[in-house]
Amino acid sequence: MIFVIALYTLLSAVAPFIWVFVPARIIWLSSTGQKNDLLWLLVCAGFLAVLTSFGLAFLKGNFRMRMNNIRYNLIRDLMRISLDMPYQNTLNIKTLENIKLANQSLVSPVMGAGGIILTMQQLFGEILASLGFVWLLSTLSPWMMLILLMVVLGTFALSKKAADREEKAWEESESINMKTEFLFNFVKDPANKKDISLFSLYDLIKSYIQNFIKASQDIEKAVSLKTFTNETAIAGLDLIRDTALFGWLAFLFLQGHIDSSLFFLYSIGSISFVVIAQQCMKDIATIRKEEQRFSTFMNLPHLLGFEEKYEASFNGLDLNNQGLNIEVHHLSFSYPGSEKPALNNLNLNIRSGEKLALVGENGSGKSTLIKLLCRLYRPEKGQILVNGMDIWKIPEEAYRELLSVVFQDAMVFPFSVRENIAMSEQASSALLELALEESELKPIVDSLAKGSETTLLRLLDDEGRDLSGGERQKLFLARALYKKNSRFLILDEPSASLDPLAERALYEHYGKMTEGKTSLFVSHRLASTRFCDHIALLEDGKIQEYGTHDSLIALGGTYANLFEIQAKNYRESMKSKEQS
């Protein structure tokens, strides 16, 4: 790209002089009657003009393609940075806004990185051409050259002010645009369609969008008015320049100090200098403006707070055939802006190969604890040990290889069944076949025309297959079973949408299929986890009760009361169904 810039600089600096010197020379040759020289000049100048124009167009297109290649790599870098950042950062709205601003500085070819690179290509040619015209005009009058320079600097100051104003307005309106975009996406989401229709939310949503649009328009209107004032001031400077320049040239011509060819040379040369120099100043202001946008991307690693790496001191875990021992010591965690901690000095042990149920009402901290165990959140206090080692001192990839997790909001990806289970482009045929068998998903997959190569959903493939709720649960089970090397199974209420009996059957199936692995089953339905070795009741961010199902019932505490309430509600629900 440096070579392309150098060649473009040379051609773009030469091009304006063709249209200044050649016409002046034509006028002089015509006035002196040198027709042969005039003919040769026209042929050579025409050839040079065509060659220069073709070269500039080719180099500009070539440079733009190279710029896009850089921009695409930067977009991939942003994707990698976003995926590698601590998951906990997703709790920070400002972080998400910074990622979106960084993305916007990359996706547009004329903003941010693209704007800087494209402007840089033409900037050096403008500088070189301006210096050439400075030399030309200095032969006319140093004072006139001084006036022109003052006009150019005045234009630069006004352009810089306008660029700063536009950048500030862009930052102000971007937050509003994000909210507007969210509402548009919310309305378009089919999952929200029924609620919007049933509750007639159209007018309410419309009022929000209109308010956001009005706020954005007010910002744009204010900028437009200031831009008009700015452009008027620049036009005034141009008027002063033209009056002084052409008045001086007319005086010299009428006094006989210059002929018609020199009059053309200096007048067109002066105009060309001002136009090119002013564009040069605007481009410098543009680069400053786009650099401020692009700086959001450049500062992302610092803003996102990447964790320190522990790989150098990691010597591997002491694994045994039974699984992992999990120890949670004095764990505390609070969400941003929340006065009440989600977890408060929590202690818990999960022995190797044990099936532990984590139960509690909504908001008790179950999902928060799961995210801490998965190393998605970093605790404020305390630590989690795996076979005696702090999980934050284990390389991320190595630790996640130990986990097999199914969340309550687990996703089906618009890829093939095989890729949805293996979660990779490459899959072991033997492990895939075994996972399909054990999850009872094989009959469903065998009934599909493309088998495990069938695409799920209809986002990337119009012939994609949608799964029912029960089929999705089997897919998630197959995904968990495919990871044969995992040692710690976590189920975070993946069956919350199922009825109690179906959930209990699903959990027991998970338990049988993952025999020998350290397992954590999370549910707010107490009856679903009776098969577990021990049950831990989480309340207000602490383990309030711990034991087997029978021992907790005998204790007569919170667990026993909740179990009786849920059982009573279930019995009444079943009785009502039978009567209907």
Residue pairs with C-beta under 8 A, 6 or more apart in sequence:
1 63
1 66
1 67
4 59
4 62
4 63
4 66
4 121
5 63
5 120
5 121
5 124
7 55
7 59
8 56
8 59
8 60
8 63
8 121
8 122
8 125
9 124
9 125
9 128
10 125
10 128
11 52
11 55
11 56
11 59
11 125
12 56
12 122
12 125
12 126
12 129
13 125
13 128
13 129
13 132
14 52
15 49
15 52
15 53
15 56
16 129
16 133
16 272
16 276
17 129
17 132
18 45
18 48
18 49
18 52
19 49
19 268
19 272
20 136
20 265
20 268
20 269
20 272
21 265
22 41
22 45
23 264
23 268
24 261
24 262
24 264
24 265
24 268
25 41
25 261
26 38
26 41
26 42
27 260
27 261
27 264
28 259
28 261
29 35
29 37
29 38
29 41
30 38
31 259
31 260
31 261
60 121
63 118
63 121
64 109
64 118
67 109
67 114
67 117
67 118
68 109
68 114
70 113
70 117
71 106
71 109
71 113
71 114
71 117
74 106
74 113
74 297
75 103
75 106
75 107
78 99
78 102
78 103
78 106
78 297
78 300
81 300
81 301
81 304
82 99
84 306
85 95
85 304
85 305
85 306
86 304
86 305
86 306
86 307
86 378
87 371
87 376
87 377
88 376
88 377
88 378
89 95
89 304
89 305
90 96
91 335
91 336
92 336
95 303
95 304
97 174
97 175
97 178
98 296
98 299
98 300
98 303
98 304
99 300
100 178
101 174
101 293
101 296
102 296
102 297
102 300
104 111
104 112
104 174
104 293
105 111
105 112
105 113
105 290
105 293
105 294
105 296
105 297
106 112
106 113
106 114
106 297
108 114
108 115
109 115
109 118
110 118
111 290
111 293
112 290
112 293
112 294
112 297
113 290
113 294
113 297
115 286
115 287
115 290
115 293
116 287
116 290
116 291
116 294
119 283
119 286
119 287
119 290
120 287
122 283
123 280
123 283
123 284
123 287
126 276
126 277
126 279
126 280
126 283
127 280
129 272
129 276
130 273
130 276
130 277
130 280
133 269
133 270
133 272
133 273
133 276
133 277
134 145
134 273
136 265
136 266
136 269
136 273
137 144
137 145
137 148
137 266
137 269
137 270
137 273
138 145
140 266
141 248
144 244
144 245
144 248
144 270
147 241
147 244
147 245
148 241
148 245
148 270
148 273
148 274
148 277
151 237
151 238
151 240
151 241
151 274
152 274
152 277
152 278
152 281
153 281
154 237
155 234
155 237
155 278
155 281
155 282
156 278
156 281
156 282
156 284
156 285
158 230
158 233
158 234
158 237
159 234
159 278
159 281
159 282
159 285
160 281
160 284
160 285
160 288
161 230
162 226
162 227
162 230
162 285
163 285
163 286
163 288
163 289
164 289
165 223
165 226
165 227
166 223
166 227
166 289
167 289
167 292
167 293
169 219
169 220
169 222
169 223
170 293
172 219
173 215
173 216
173 219
173 220
176 212
176 215
176 216
176 219
177 212
177 216
179 212
180 209
180 212
180 213
180 216
183 205
183 208
183 209
183 212
184 209
186 192
186 205
187 196
187 205
195 201
196 202
196 205
238 274
241 274
245 267
245 270
246 267
249 258
249 263
249 266
249 267
249 270
252 258
252 263
253 259
253 260
253 263
258 266
307 378
307 392
309 395
310 392
310 393
310 394
310 395
311 395
313 393
314 393
314 394
314 395
314 398
317 324
317 386
317 387
317 389
317 394
317 398
317 402
318 387
318 388
319 387
319 487
320 352
321 516
322 352
322 353
322 516
322 518
323 352
323 353
323 487
323 488
323 516
323 517
323 518
324 352
324 386
324 387
324 402
324 487
324 488
324 518
325 349
325 350
325 351
325 352
325 385
325 386
325 387
325 388
325 518
326 348
326 349
326 350
326 373
326 384
326 385
326 386
326 488
326 518
327 348
327 349
327 384
327 385
327 388
328 346
328 347
328 348
328 349
328 369
328 373
328 382
328 384
328 385
329 347
329 382
329 383
329 384
329 385
330 345
330 346
330 347
330 381
330 382
330 383
331 343
331 345
331 346
331 347
331 348
331 369
331 372
331 379
331 381
331 382
331 383
331 384
332 341
332 343
332 344
332 345
332 346
332 379
332 380
332 381
332 382
332 541
333 341
333 342
333 343
333 368
333 372
333 377
333 379
333 380
334 340
334 341
334 342
334 380
335 342
335 368
341 380
341 541
342 365
342 368
342 541
343 365
343 368
343 369
343 372
343 379
343 541
343 542
344 540
344 541
344 542
345 381
345 382
345 542
346 365
346 369
346 382
346 538
346 541
346 542
346 543
347 543
348 369
348 536
348 543
350 356
350 518
350 520
351 518
352 518
353 516
353 517
353 518
354 518
354 519
354 533
354 534
355 511
355 519
355 521
355 531
355 532
355 533
355 534
356 519
356 520
356 521
356 532
356 533
356 534
356 535
356 536
357 520
357 521
357 522
357 523
357 529
357 532
357 534
357 535
357 536
358 366
358 369
358 370
358 520
358 521
358 522
358 523
358 536
358 538
359 366
359 522
359 523
359 524
359 526
359 529
359 535
359 536
359 537
359 538
359 559
360 366
360 524
360 537
360 538
360 539
361 524
361 539
361 562
362 524
364 538
364 539
364 540
364 541
365 538
365 540
365 541
366 492
366 493
366 522
366 524
366 538
367 408
367 492
367 493
367 522
368 377
368 541
369 538
370 405
370 407
370 490
370 492
370 520
370 522
371 377
372 378
372 379
372 384
373 384
373 391
373 490
373 520
374 400
374 403
374 405
374 490
375 391
375 392
375 396
375 399
375 400
378 392
383 390
383 391
383 392
384 390
384 391
385 391
386 394
386 399
386 402
386 488
391 399
401 483
401 485
401 486
402 486
402 487
402 488
403 486
403 488
403 490
404 480
404 481
404 483
404 486
404 488
404 489
404 490
404 514
404 517
405 480
405 489
405 490
405 491
405 492
406 476
406 477
406 479
406 480
406 490
406 491
406 492
406 494
407 492
407 494
408 492
408 493
408 494
408 496
410 472
410 476
410 494
412 420
412 456
412 457
412 467
412 472
412 475
413 419
413 420
413 456
413 457
414 455
414 456
414 457
414 458
414 459
414 460
414 461
414 464
415 455
415 456
415 460
416 450
416 452
416 453
416 454
416 455
416 456
417 445
417 448
417 451
417 452
417 453
417 454
417 456
417 475
418 427
418 432
418 452
418 453
419 425
419 427
420 456
420 475
420 479
421 427
421 432
421 435
421 436
421 452
421 475
421 478
421 479
421 482
422 428
422 431
422 432
422 482
423 479
423 482
431 482
431 484
432 452
432 482
433 442
434 481
435 441
435 478
435 479
435 481
435 482
436 442
436 445
436 452
436 478
438 477
438 478
438 481
438 513
439 474
439 475
439 477
439 478
439 481
439 513
440 474
441 471
441 474
441 475
441 477
441 478
444 471
444 474
445 451
445 452
445 454
448 454
448 465
454 464
454 465
455 461
455 463
455 464
455 465
456 464
456 465
456 466
456 467
457 464
457 465
457 466
458 464
458 466
467 475
469 497
469 498
470 498
470 502
473 494
473 495
473 498
473 506
476 494
477 506
477 509
477 510
477 513
480 486
480 489
480 491
480 510
480 514
481 513
481 514
486 517
487 517
487 518
488 517
488 518
488 519
488 520
489 510
489 514
489 517
489 518
489 519
489 520
490 519
490 520
490 522
491 507
491 510
491 519
491 520
491 521
491 522
492 522
493 522
493 523
493 524
494 506
495 502
495 503
495 506
495 507
495 528
496 503
496 524
498 506
500 525
500 527
500 528
500 566
500 570
503 523
503 525
503 528
504 525
504 527
504 528
504 530
507 521
507 523
507 528
507 529
507 531
508 531
510 519
510 521
511 519
511 521
511 531
511 532
519 532
521 528
521 529
521 532
523 529
525 566
526 535
526 559
526 562
526 563
526 566
527 563
527 566
527 567
527 570
529 535
529 549
530 549
532 549
533 548
534 546
534 547
534 548
535 545
535 546
535 547
535 548
535 549
535 552
535 559
536 543
536 545
536 546
537 543
537 544
537 545
537 546
537 552
537 558
537 559
538 544
539 558
544 557
544 558
545 552
545 555
545 557
545 558
545 559
547 555
552 559
552 560
552 563
553 559
553 560
553 563
554 560
